[in-house]
């Protein structure tokens, strides 16, 4: 005989909401095609991300790359 397993559904949202670090403000909009919420850091030229946590992580990566000289206007480091 086959045993039946019962699984409890897991919620899509995390138990604790993500806390945005101090000094960072997020912009929010809905996607034009999907209608899903999208976030980016206000005042920073970057693409929109699908979650606030993703937007802060991308902001940190882009800011670090800019500070280390990977993004410069003339193409030379």
Kinemage of the C-alpha trace (Angstrom):
@kinemage 1
@onewidth
@group {chain A} dominant
@subgroup {mainchain}
@vectorlist {calphas} color= white
{ca unk a 1} P 0.000 0.000 0.000
{ca unk a 2} L 1.137 3.480 -0.736
{ca unk a 3} L 1.334 5.873 2.152
{ca unk a 4} L -0.131 9.296 1.634
{ca unk a 5} L 1.860 12.243 2.829
{ca unk a 6} L 0.186 15.425 3.855
{ca unk a 7} L 2.138 18.610 3.481
{ca unk a 8} L 1.233 21.938 4.900
{ca unk a 9} L 1.334 24.803 2.432
{ca unk a 10} L 4.014 27.385 3.041
{ca unk a 11} L 3.127 31.051 2.725
{ca unk a 12} L 4.715 33.063 -0.076
{ca unk a 13} L 5.531 35.917 2.253
{ca unk a 14} L 8.337 35.620 4.807
{ca unk a 15} L 7.524 35.482 8.511
{ca unk a 16} L 9.421 38.701 9.191
{ca unk a 17} L 9.159 41.616 6.762
{ca unk a 18} L 12.371 42.996 5.277
{ca unk a 19} L 13.613 46.122 7.037
{ca unk a 20} L 15.144 48.714 4.712
{ca unk a 21} L 18.447 50.084 6.100
{ca unk a 22} L 18.531 53.655 7.406
{ca unk a 23} L 19.261 56.326 4.808
{ca unk a 24} L 17.791 54.381 1.886
{ca unk a 25} L 14.422 55.332 0.433
{ca unk a 26} L 12.675 53.089 -2.070
{ca unk a 27} L 10.493 54.034 -5.027
{ca unk a 28} L 7.589 51.724 -5.814
{ca unk a 29} L 5.659 51.191 -9.035
{ca unk a 30} L 3.697 48.456 -10.759
{ca unk a 31} L 5.115 46.780 -13.864
{ca unk a 32} L 3.571 47.844 -17.150
{ca unk a 33} L 3.314 44.308 -18.527
{ca unk a 34} L 2.906 42.061 -15.472
{ca unk a 35} L 1.301 44.465 -13.019
{ca unk a 36} L 3.557 43.150 -10.237
{ca unk a 37} L 5.111 45.571 -7.727
{ca unk a 38} L 8.658 46.734 -8.441
{ca unk a 39} L 11.136 48.696 -6.314
{ca unk a 40} L 14.307 50.728 -6.766
{ca unk a 41} L 16.355 53.073 -4.590
{ca unk a 42} L 15.168 56.663 -4.942
{ca unk a 43} L 17.624 59.049 -6.584
{ca unk a 44} L 19.900 56.280 -7.872
{ca unk a 45} L 20.072 55.339 -11.568
{ca unk a 46} L 19.316 51.611 -11.475
{ca unk a 47} L 16.738 49.142 -12.801
{ca unk a 48} L 13.655 48.158 -10.839
{ca unk a 49} L 13.739 44.925 -8.832
{ca unk a 50} L 10.960 42.551 -7.819
{ca unk a 51} L 11.458 42.943 -4.057
{ca unk a 52} L 12.684 45.621 -1.652
{ca unk a 53} L 15.489 43.311 -0.515
{ca unk a 54} L 16.604 42.773 -4.121
{ca unk a 55} L 16.613 46.517 -4.776
{ca unk a 56} L 18.825 47.211 -1.753
{ca unk a 57} L 21.220 44.376 -2.706
{ca unk a 58} L 21.507 45.641 -6.290
{ca unk a 59} L 22.056 49.192 -5.036
{ca unk a 60} L 24.914 48.012 -2.820
{ca unk a 61} L 26.547 46.091 -5.675
{ca unk a 62} L 26.283 49.003 -8.130
{ca unk a 63} L 27.470 51.548 -5.565
{ca unk a 64} L 30.496 49.404 -4.661
{ca unk a 65} L 31.374 48.890 -8.329
{ca unk a 66} L 31.165 52.643 -8.962
{ca unk a 67} L 33.324 53.452 -5.930
{ca unk a 68} L 35.977 50.908 -7.011
{ca unk a 69} L 36.190 52.381 -10.516
{ca unk a 70} L 34.368 49.738 -12.539
{ca unk a 71} L 31.822 52.257 -13.841
{ca unk a 72} L 33.507 55.347 -15.275
{ca unk a 73} L 32.423 57.620 -18.088
{ca unk a 74} L 35.501 57.210 -20.310
{ca unk a 75} L 35.681 53.403 -20.150
{ca unk a 76} L 39.088 53.267 -18.429
{ca unk a 77} L 39.789 52.271 -14.856
